[in-house]
């Protein structure tokens, strides 16, 4: 059983269109088009399961780069879900210690300082502000 990733699809591509595209290469177990949770609109990629590995290899060879709906399809063997390191492979996710989203700024963190921490050196030349009383 091979699970194939089909990327760079037109947003108007349907499951029926994918079945018609892949059937000449062999039997298809399942077709799943990824959709946005909130809008229900297609996200531009899908997964096609084919039970025969040889037929799946033929489908990859025959369809990778083929133009469908004005776009060149990207067809390859799907990687397991844990193989990527987060959203779009960028590591993503919120890291409380660094004060933000890891995928956006690399190692800069807050204020452009490495590690995302402020130090006394940041304020060495600035005038000290009086503190308000705590009562």
N, C-alpha and C positions, 0 to 999 in steps of 0.2 A: 504494500500500500504506500503510495507516494502522495504527499500533499504538495501541490504546486502553488506558488505565489504568482499572481498576475497583477502587475503594477502599471502605472501610467495609463489607466483606462479612462475613457470618456465617462463623464458622470451620468450619461444617458444609457450606458450599457446595462443590459438586463441579464438575469440568469439564463434566459432562453438564448440570448445572443452568445453567451459563453459556451453553452451546451453545443450549439451549432458549430462554433469555432473549434471545440476540442473533440467532438465525436468522430471526425475522420481519422483521428489518431488512436482511438480505442474507447473502451468502456469508461464511463464516468460514474463514480459513486455519489459524489456530492458537490454542489456548487454553493459557495457562500460569498455574497457581496457585502463588504463591510459598509455599515451606514453610521451616520452621526446619531448619537443617542438623543439629542435635543431636537434636531430638525428632521431626522429620518432620511436625509439626503445621502446618496452614495458618496463615499470618501475617495473613490478613484482607484481602489484596489480590491482584489478578491482572492479566494482560495478555491482551488479545484482539486478534489481527491480522485485519484485514479488507482484502481487495485493492481494493475500490472506495471511493474517498474520499467520494463522495456518500452511499453506504450507511452509512459510518462516521459521517458527520455526522448522519444520521437517527437512528442508534443512540444517539449522545451526547444528542441533543435528547429522545429518547423515554425513555431510561433514567436520566439524571442526576436524582437525587432520588427515584427509585422505591423503594418499600419492598419488600425481599426478605429473608425470614427474620428479620423484626423489626427490620431496619436499613435506613436510607436510603442507597442506593448513591451513590457519587461516581464519575461516568464522565466522563473527558475524554481529550484526546489526550496520549499519554505523551511526556514530555520525554526527550531523550537522556540516557544514563547520566552523562555529564560535566556536565550542567547543574546538578546539585545540588552543594553545597559540602561534602559529607561525610554521615555518618550523620544522618538526620533533618534535613538542611540546616543543622545547627548548627556546621559547621566541624570538629568532632570531631578526633580524632587526638592523638597524644602529642607534646608539644614538650619536648624534653630541657632546653632553656634556661630554660623557665618552670617546669619541675618538675611537669608534670601534664597532664591532659586539657584541651585548649583549649575543648571544648564545654561543660564543666561550670561554670566559674567566671568566664567572661568575662575581664576584664583584672585581676582581683584577684590571681591567682596564689597563692603561699604566704603564709600569715599575714595575708591581707588587704592586703598591700602592693602597690601598682601595679607591674606588670612582674615580680612574683614574686621579687624580689631582696631579700636582707637587707642592711642597712647598719649602720655603727657607731652611728648614731643610735638604732637599736632597743635597744641595750644601754647607753646612756650612763649611766643612773641605777642600773644593777644592779652589785652587788659583783662584783669579778673573782675567778674561780675559779682556784686554783693548778693549774698543769699537772703532769701526771705525767711522771716522767723517761722518756726513750725507750730506755733500755738493756734 
